[in-house]
Amino acid sequence: MNTTQAIRARRSVRKYKPGAVIPQEHIDLMLEAAMHAPSARNSRPWSFIVVESAAARRKITEGTNGNWFLNDAALAVVVCGDHDAMPDGPAEGFWQQGCAAATQNLLLQATELGYGTCWCGVYPGNRTPVVTEVLGIRDAVPLAMIAVGVPDESPAAKGFFDKTRVRYVR
């Protein structure tokens, strides 16, 4: 599968085959892809928490009252950001952009490996304190959570090229 194919094949999957196990080699490939993402001044503002524990995922879904599909996924990857990764940059930093790029890379790598994923927003919002507490996060901000598993559905494509959303300045 090439990049063009992976981009067009990626879907938000919310139904997973329960009990599937993702080999460590595949987890490492997904995380490596994530860490190849661009970031402002190569600050690499990310860290990752791989949540294989069904009990921890269940606490997150109960505490947030949502994203119930995480309970059937093989695992979740929480993408955390360091808002101090670029101390000489703007006060608000660019950590969110770097972490978002890492998230997209992970999604595309998972697609190539045959897994289904769903990108769940964590920050900002009421999910942030729940995820922080359940996972004991002390030195970062959980930005996103990605459900990863063997898909038990094949959602139709929702993305498409829309020329009306493009403006050229020539």
Backbone bond lengths (Angstrom), bond angles and torsions (degrees), N, CA, C in turn:
res aa  C-N    CA-C-N  psi(-1)  N-CA   C-N-CA  omega(-1)  CA-C   N-CA-C  phi
1 M - - - 1.454 - - 1.530 107.94 -
2 N 1.310 117.14 130.27 1.456 119.49 176.83 1.527 109.85 -95.94
3 T 1.321 116.82 178.00 1.463 120.99 -176.01 1.523 111.75 -60.96
4 T 1.320 116.91 -44.24 1.460 120.47 179.17 1.527 110.59 -57.64
5 Q 1.316 116.74 -44.29 1.464 120.58 179.74 1.530 111.32 -66.20
6 A 1.329 117.12 -42.10 1.469 120.54 -179.10 1.525 111.07 -63.98
7 I 1.319 117.08 -41.56 1.468 120.40 179.08 1.525 110.10 -60.84
8 R 1.306 116.78 -42.76 1.458 120.45 -176.70 1.536 113.25 -80.75
9 A 1.316 117.53 -20.02 1.470 121.34 179.18 1.523 112.78 -88.12
10 R 1.332 117.74 -21.76 1.460 121.43 -176.42 1.525 110.86 -63.19
11 R 1.314 115.88 135.08 1.460 122.86 178.91 1.526 108.86 -137.26
12 S 1.312 116.06 157.60 1.461 120.52 170.33 1.529 106.87 -86.25
13 V 1.316 115.43 109.71 1.465 122.07 -176.64 1.522 108.65 -101.44
14 R 1.317 115.31 130.56 1.465 120.66 -179.23 1.526 112.80 -121.18
15 K 1.324 116.29 6.44 1.460 120.80 175.94 1.522 107.50 -129.09
16 Y 1.336 115.18 124.49 1.464 121.57 -176.29 1.519 110.19 -125.95
17 K 1.314 114.89 152.61 1.460 120.18 174.99 1.527 107.60 -75.47
18 P 1.330 117.38 115.60 1.464 120.51 -178.27 1.528 111.68 -62.44
19 G 1.304 115.42 148.15 1.455 121.13 175.00 1.512 115.38 84.36
20 A 1.316 118.70 -1.20 1.465 120.64 179.35 1.529 110.08 -69.91
21 V 1.306 115.17 146.09 1.464 121.52 178.04 1.526 107.92 -120.18
22 I 1.307 115.83 132.34 1.461 120.87 178.57 1.527 107.82 -97.66
23 P 1.331 117.45 124.60 1.464 119.75 -178.46 1.534 111.62 -63.12
24 Q 1.326 115.29 147.38 1.460 121.29 -179.36 1.532 111.60 -55.22
25 E 1.313 116.88 -36.49 1.465 120.98 179.09 1.530 111.14 -58.85
26 H 1.334 117.19 -39.06 1.459 120.77 179.25 1.526 111.57 -73.72
27 I 1.322 116.45 -37.34 1.468 120.03 175.86 1.525 108.88 -60.83
28 D 1.317 116.45 -45.65 1.465 120.40 179.72 1.525 111.88 -61.98
29 L 1.342 117.96 -40.22 1.467 120.92 177.64 1.527 111.25 -62.33
30 M 1.328 116.85 -41.44 1.465 119.83 178.74 1.527 111.55 -65.18
31 L 1.325 115.92 -42.82 1.465 119.43 179.71 1.532 111.58 -68.96
32 E 1.322 116.66 -36.85 1.460 119.78 176.43 1.527 110.32 -62.74
33 A 1.323 117.06 -43.66 1.468 120.92 177.43 1.526 109.94 -59.70
34 A 1.316 116.52 -43.26 1.469 120.52 179.18 1.528 110.91 -59.60
35 M 1.322 116.17 -41.66 1.459 120.38 -176.49 1.525 113.55 -77.63
36 H 1.321 116.60 -4.37 1.470 120.71 173.42 1.525 111.39 -89.96
37 A 1.315 117.43 3.08 1.463 121.21 -178.60 1.521 110.83 -69.31
38 P 1.319 116.27 153.98 1.462 119.27 174.99 1.524 110.29 -73.83
39 S 1.325 115.49 152.99 1.465 120.75 174.18 1.525 107.74 -150.71
40 A 1.298 116.40 154.55 1.463 121.68 -178.55 1.532 109.91 -56.85
41 R 1.318 115.49 125.03 1.474 122.69 -179.74 1.530 112.49 52.65
42 N 1.306 116.36 29.24 1.467 122.09 -177.62 1.532 111.33 51.93
43 S 1.327 115.23 39.20 1.466 120.34 -177.71 1.526 112.78 -72.43
44 R 1.338 116.91 -18.55 1.461 121.88 178.83 1.537 110.27 44.75
45 P 1.335 116.40 64.92 1.463 120.52 -171.22 1.516 115.06 -78.99
46 W 1.302 117.58 15.44 1.453 121.01 -170.62 1.524 113.85 -107.47
47 S 1.303 113.33 157.35 1.459 122.93 164.36 1.527 104.51 -145.60
48 F 1.307 116.53 161.73 1.460 121.13 -172.52 1.516 110.29 -132.57
49 I 1.310 115.74 141.84 1.463 121.96 174.05 1.527 106.54 -121.00
50 V 1.321 116.45 119.34 1.458 121.72 177.86 1.525 106.94 -93.77
51 V 1.313 115.91 116.16 1.466 121.48 -175.41 1.525 108.40 -104.29
52 E 1.326 114.92 94.01 1.458 120.29 175.96 1.525 111.14 -87.89
53 S 1.304 116.78 -21.88 1.460 122.30 -177.86 1.528 111.34 -64.76
54 A 1.332 115.91 117.15 1.464 120.63 177.51 1.527 110.10 -63.76
55 A 1.334 117.18 -35.34 1.464 121.02 -179.78 1.529 110.63 -64.48
56 A 1.317 117.33 -42.43 1.470 120.46 179.42 1.530 110.65 -66.04
57 R 1.331 116.93 -42.38 1.469 119.63 178.69 1.524 110.50 -63.89
58 R 1.316 116.15 -38.40 1.461 120.27 178.29 1.536 110.69 -64.67
59 K 1.324 118.10 -40.79 1.472 121.02 176.96 1.524 110.77 -61.42
60 I 1.323 116.40 -38.22 1.467 119.87 179.34 1.525 110.10 -66.92
61 T 1.325 118.13 -46.21 1.467 119.60 -178.21 1.529 110.97 -66.88
62 E 1.317 117.11 -37.01 1.467 119.85 178.03 1.524 110.65 -69.17
63 G 1.333 116.53 -41.60 1.463 120.50 -178.73 1.514 113.73 -69.44
64 T 1.314 116.55 -29.87 1.474 120.36 179.76 1.520 111.83 -97.87
65 N 1.321 116.74 -9.47 1.461 123.13 -176.94 1.534 110.77 53.13
66 G 1.344 114.81 47.04 1.457 118.65 -179.88 1.513 112.61 -173.02
67 N 1.329 114.28 -179.28 1.463 122.26 -179.59 1.528 111.35 53.40
68 W 1.321 116.23 44.03 1.464 121.96 -175.21 1.525 113.02 -59.65
69 F 1.322 117.23 -24.07 1.462 121.01 179.49 1.519 112.39 -63.18
70 L 1.330 117.94 -18.16 1.468 120.35 175.88 1.520 111.61 -60.36
71 N 1.323 116.97 -26.44 1.465 120.79 -178.44 1.525 112.51 -68.70
72 D 1.330 118.12 -26.92 1.464 121.26 179.05 1.527 112.49 -98.40
73 A 1.327 117.44 -15.52 1.467 120.35 178.58 1.519 109.06 -64.62
74 A 1.317 116.06 156.11 1.466 120.22 177.98 1.529 110.89 -68.92
75 L 1.322 115.81 -33.68 1.462 120.72 -179.42 1.513 109.58 -164.86
76 A 1.314 115.13 170.80 1.463 121.95 172.03 1.519 106.87 -127.62
77 V 1.309 115.62 144.09 1.465 120.95 173.18 1.520 106.74 -113.04
78 V 1.315 116.47 120.95 1.457 121.41 177.03 1.521 107.37 -96.95
79 V 1.317 115.04 122.23 1.463 121.72 178.65 1.518 106.97 -94.46
80 C 1.323 115.41 116.15 1.459 121.15 -177.98 1.523 109.86 -108.71
81 G 1.320 115.23 148.10 1.449 120.33 -179.70 1.507 112.57 -119.40
82 D 1.309 114.40 150.16 1.464 122.56 176.64 1.518 107.22 -106.61
83 H 1.331 116.40 105.62 1.464 119.53 -177.34 1.525 112.59 -70.38
84 D 1.323 117.53 -7.95 1.467 121.36 176.68 1.526 111.86 -104.24
85 A 1.319 117.83 16.35 1.468 121.34 -175.38 1.520 112.69 -65.83
86 M 1.315 117.72 -22.88 1.456 121.10 -179.83 1.534 108.13 -127.87
87 P 1.330 117.31 76.41 1.466 121.08 -171.16 1.527 114.62 -60.69
88 D 1.316 117.96 -26.22 1.467 119.33 -179.38 1.522 112.31 -96.38
89 G 1.343 116.95 10.12 1.461 121.97 179.45 1.514 110.83 -93.69
90 P 1.323 116.79 -168.70 1.462 120.21 178.62 1.529 111.14 -63.22
91 A 1.317 115.90 152.62 1.472 120.85 -174.89 1.521 112.33 -54.60
92 E 1.328 117.45 -39.43 1.465 119.99 -178.41 1.518 112.27 -80.52
93 G 1.323 117.21 -14.17 1.459 121.64 176.47 1.518 113.37 67.04
94 F 1.314 114.74 -178.89 1.459 121.47 178.43 1.525 110.71 -123.79
95 W 1.334 116.98 21.00 1.455 120.83 -175.69 1.522 112.71 -61.78
96 Q 1.348 117.66 -32.93 1.460 119.48 -179.17 1.528 111.20 -63.64
97 Q 1.344 116.74 -40.69 1.457 120.04 -179.79 1.520 111.12 -65.37
98 G 1.320 117.42 -44.17 1.462 120.79 178.80 1.518 111.90 -61.95
99 C 1.328 116.22 -42.80 1.471 120.04 179.74 1.530 111.32 -68.43
100 A 1.334 117.06 -34.41 1.467 120.06 177.30 1.526 110.25 -66.64
101 A 1.331 116.81 -40.49 1.471 119.93 177.81 1.533 109.99 -63.98
102 A 1.323 117.11 -40.86 1.468 120.94 177.93 1.529 110.37 -63.12
103 T 1.323 116.33 -39.44 1.463 120.96 178.80 1.522 110.50 -61.71
104 Q 1.331 116.81 -46.99 1.466 120.11 -179.77 1.521 111.12 -62.42
105 N 1.330 117.85 -41.67 1.466 119.78 177.72 1.525 111.22 -59.67
106 L 1.330 116.34 -42.02 1.465 120.10 179.29 1.529 110.35 -63.32
107 L 1.329 117.32 -42.40 1.465 120.97 179.15 1.521 111.40 -60.28
108 L 1.331 116.73 -43.52 1.465 120.09 -178.51 1.524 111.69 -68.80
109 Q 1.348 117.14 -38.94 1.462 119.64 177.85 1.523 110.33 -64.80
110 A 1.327 117.15 -41.41 1.464 121.02 178.29 1.528 110.63 -61.31
111 T 1.330 116.18 -39.56 1.466 120.24 178.35 1.519 110.42 -60.99
112 E 1.329 116.34 -46.04 1.471 119.45 179.45 1.522 111.23 -60.65
113 L 1.322 117.15 -34.43 1.464 121.34 -179.06 1.540 112.26 -80.07
114 G 1.320 117.04 -5.39 1.462 120.58 176.89 1.516 115.12 94.08
115 Y 1.330 117.85 11.28 1.461 121.09 -179.58 1.515 111.17 -95.27
116 G 1.312 114.84 154.29 1.452 121.30 172.00 1.514 108.32 -95.30
117 T 1.313 115.83 148.68 1.466 121.25 -179.61 1.516 110.06 -140.34
118 C 1.320 115.11 160.08 1.457 121.12 170.25 1.521 108.04 -144.91
119 W 1.318 115.69 124.32 1.464 123.47 179.51 1.522 107.73 -82.94
120 C 1.323 116.45 118.15 1.462 122.03 179.52 1.525 108.91 -111.90
121 G 1.308 116.84 125.85 1.455 120.19 177.27 1.513 111.07 -70.92
122 V 1.322 116.24 141.42 1.460 121.08 176.90 1.530 109.75 -119.80
123 Y 1.332 116.55 -50.10 1.468 122.16 -177.28 1.508 109.64 -110.57
124 P 1.299 120.28 141.09 1.467 126.28 -9.87 1.525 110.28 -82.73
125 G 1.290 116.77 162.51 1.455 119.73 176.56 1.509 113.15 142.29
126 N 1.319 114.93 -174.61 1.468 120.56 -174.69 1.524 113.16 -76.42
127 R 1.333 118.31 -9.03 1.472 119.98 176.38 1.534 111.44 -77.96
128 T 1.317 116.06 -26.61 1.468 120.48 -175.22 1.523 112.75 -55.13
129 P 1.337 119.99 -52.55 1.468 118.76 -178.78 1.529 113.28 -64.86
130 V 1.329 117.32 -32.16 1.470 120.61 179.80 1.527 109.57 -66.63
131 V 1.326 117.21 -51.78 1.472 121.27 -179.16 1.527 110.03 -62.58
132 T 1.327 116.89 -41.42 1.470 121.30 178.99 1.521 110.96 -59.51
133 E 1.322 116.31 -44.75 1.466 120.94 -178.17 1.528 111.90 -69.81
134 V 1.325 117.07 -49.61 1.465 120.67 -176.58 1.529 111.00 -60.75
135 L 1.331 117.33 -39.63 1.462 120.55 -176.11 1.528 113.34 -95.62
136 G 1.318 117.18 -0.18 1.464 120.34 177.71 1.515 113.05 63.77
137 I 1.309 117.14 39.22 1.464 121.51 -179.13 1.522 108.43 -79.26
138 R 1.326 116.21 126.49 1.463 120.27 -177.47 1.523 113.43 -121.30
139 D 1.319 117.55 -24.79 1.464 119.71 -170.02 1.519 113.70 -121.97
140 A 1.320 117.52 20.33 1.457 120.78 -177.88 1.526 108.93 -157.04
141 V 1.326 115.61 174.07 1.459 121.86 178.45 1.531 108.04 -115.61
142 P 1.334 118.43 120.96 1.465 119.18 177.12 1.529 109.40 -71.93
143 L 1.321 116.48 111.65 1.464 121.43 -176.79 1.523 111.97 -88.92
144 A 1.328 116.10 -44.20 1.458 120.89 -174.35 1.519 109.84 -145.34
145 M 1.322 114.44 157.30 1.448 121.08 176.32 1.525 106.32 -131.50
146 I 1.322 116.56 130.43 1.453 121.31 -177.19 1.519 109.15 -114.70
147 A 1.319 115.99 117.99 1.463 120.57 172.29 1.526 107.04 -76.07
148 V 1.332 116.82 135.82 1.464 121.74 179.43 1.522 107.78 -134.17
149 G 1.323 115.88 132.47 1.454 119.14 178.28 1.516 111.77 -172.86
150 V 1.308 114.74 -177.95 1.460 121.12 175.97 1.526 106.02 -82.07
151 P 1.334 117.19 119.11 1.463 119.23 -174.21 1.522 112.62 -66.15
152 D 1.329 114.90 143.30 1.457 122.12 174.85 1.525 109.23 -119.45
153 E 1.320 115.65 25.47 1.450 123.20 175.59 1.522 107.69 -158.66
154 S 1.310 115.74 160.59 1.475 121.71 177.46 1.524 108.42 -130.11
155 P 1.337 116.01 80.24 1.465 118.36 -178.48 1.531 111.93 -61.56
156 A 1.316 114.66 147.74 1.463 120.33 176.32 1.525 109.46 -71.29
157 A 1.315 116.11 155.86 1.463 121.58 177.03 1.518 109.54 -64.82
158 K 1.322 116.40 140.25 1.463 121.24 176.60 1.526 110.95 -115.56
159 G 1.315 116.61 -19.06 1.457 119.93 -179.87 1.515 111.50 -82.97
160 F 1.301 116.66 152.55 1.462 121.52 176.19 1.520 109.02 -163.11
161 F 1.308 115.79 160.43 1.451 121.81 178.67 1.519 108.81 -79.95
162 D 1.319 116.56 125.65 1.455 122.67 -177.75 1.526 108.50 -125.63
163 K 1.314 116.33 100.88 1.456 121.11 -177.00 1.537 112.67 -61.02
164 T 1.326 117.78 -22.08 1.467 119.50 -179.06 1.528 111.67 -71.26
165 R 1.313 117.49 -11.68 1.465 120.91 179.84 1.544 112.35 -99.58
166 V 1.312 114.65 14.64 1.467 119.66 -178.44 1.525 108.82 -121.33
167 R 1.313 115.50 134.31 1.451 121.35 174.43 1.519 107.37 -129.43
168 Y 1.295 116.33 132.32 1.461 121.56 179.70 1.511 109.97 -103.58
169 V 1.306 116.01 138.89 1.447 122.23 170.74 1.512 105.83 -115.88
170 R 1.333 116.11 106.58 1.468 120.35 -174.78 1.498 110.97 -116.31
